[in-house]
């Protein structure tokens, strides 16, 4: 009976390891461009007074300075996908971003989230919120830099 219990335990561990490694492989193989075909169900919106081109550049700079990489970019449609790597708590996420100009000179930014593999629970919400808040902070900092006259150029003394 004792041997049978260990055999069941070993098979259970092997099954979980198979699921774990399958998830990691699937997450690594997924491409971000696929998330631009249609908007995901989960979207958060940001409205800014910055034009779409400057908004796109600000988000790209934000991604380059943080934990994200740009995995897809369509400059003509003002769309991009940020990619977050696999961590201990998630398989990683894609953040498809759709930028559009509105009639009142406001720019609408829609940030979606799509897991690279099956993901449920509060981790999805927390990661989505972290990305959106990071983009908001980058937009605010960029607007402040521009209004103060500092655009990032070296100042000659």
N, C-alpha and C positions, 0 to 999 in steps of 0.2 A: 504494500500500500504506500509506503514511504517513497519508493522508487517511482511509482505512478504519479505521485504528486509533483515530484521534480520534473518529470517529463512534461507534464501539463504546464508547469511554470516556464520551462525552457521554450516550449512552443509559443506560449503567450508573449514572451519577451521577443522572440524572433519575429512574430507577426507584427508587433509594435515597431520594431526596427525596420521592417519592410515598409510599413506605412510611412514612417518618418523619412526614410531615404527616398521613397517614391515621391513624397511631397516636395522634398528639396529639389529633386531632379525636375519635376514638373514646373515648380516655381522658377527655376533657373532657365528653363526653356521658353517660357512665355515672353512675348514681345509686347511692348507698350503701345505700339502703333495700332494694335487691334482695339484698344479702348477708345480710339477717336471715331470709330465708325458710328457709334450712337452714344448719346449721353447716358451715363449710369443713373440708376434710380436714386442713389444717395448723392445729393448735390448741396453745396453751401455756396452762397452768393456774397460777393463783395462789390460795392459800388465806389468808384473813385473818379476824381476829376481829371486824372492823367489820361492822355490820349492812348489808344490801343497799342501803338508802336512802342511808346515809352513804358507802358505797363508790361508788355512782353519782355522787353529788355530788363526791367527791374526784377521780374520773376526769374528770368534766367540767371541773373547775378545772385539772387537769393539761393537758387538751387546749387550754384557753383560754390557758394560759401557755407552751405550746410550739408546735411546728411543725404541729400538727394542728388540724382543725376538726371539729365535730360535724355530721355530715351526716344522721343519722337518730337519733331518740330515742323509745323507748317506755318511759315511766316505770312503767307498770303491770306490765310483764313484766321490768323491769330489764335492758333491752337498748339498746345504742346502737352507732353506727358512727362511728369516727374516720376522717377522710379526710386523706391525705397527698398533696400536690400533685406534679405532674410535676417531675422534676429532670433533671440531665444524665445520670444513670446509670439512671433508671427512668421508667416511665410513670406512677408514682404507685400508691398502694395504698389499699385500704379495710381497716380493722381492725374487724370485727364483734366486739362484746363481749357476752357472755352472763353475767349475774350470777344466782346462785341461793343460797338459804339451805339449809343442811343441819341435820339433827337435833341435832347437837352444838354449835349456835350458831356454827358456822363458816360463812363465806361463800366460795363457790367462784366465781372469776372465770375465764372461758375467753376468751382473746384469739385470734382467728383472723386470717388475712391473705388477701387476695384482690387480685391485680393488676388494674389498670384496663384493661390490654391484655396481650398475651403477654409473660411475663417468666420467665426461667429463670436458674439459677446462684446463686451465693452472696449476691447482693444481696438476694434475698427473705429469706433467713435472717437476714442482718445487720439489715435494717429491722425484721423481726418482733421480734428480740431487743431492739433499741433501744426499741421501743414498750413491750414487756413490762417491761423494766428501769425505764423511766420511770414506768410505773404503779406498780410495786413501790416505787420511791423516794417517789412522791407519797403512797401509803398509809402508808408508814413515817413520813414527815414529819408527816402529819395525825395519826397515832396519838401521836407524840411531843408535838405541840402540845397535844393534848387532855390527855395525862397530866401535862404541866407546868402545866396550868391556863390556857394561852394559847389562846384560840379565835379569834384574829384581830380582836378588838374593840379599839377605841382605849382607851388607859388614861388616866384623868384623874389629873393630878398636883396 
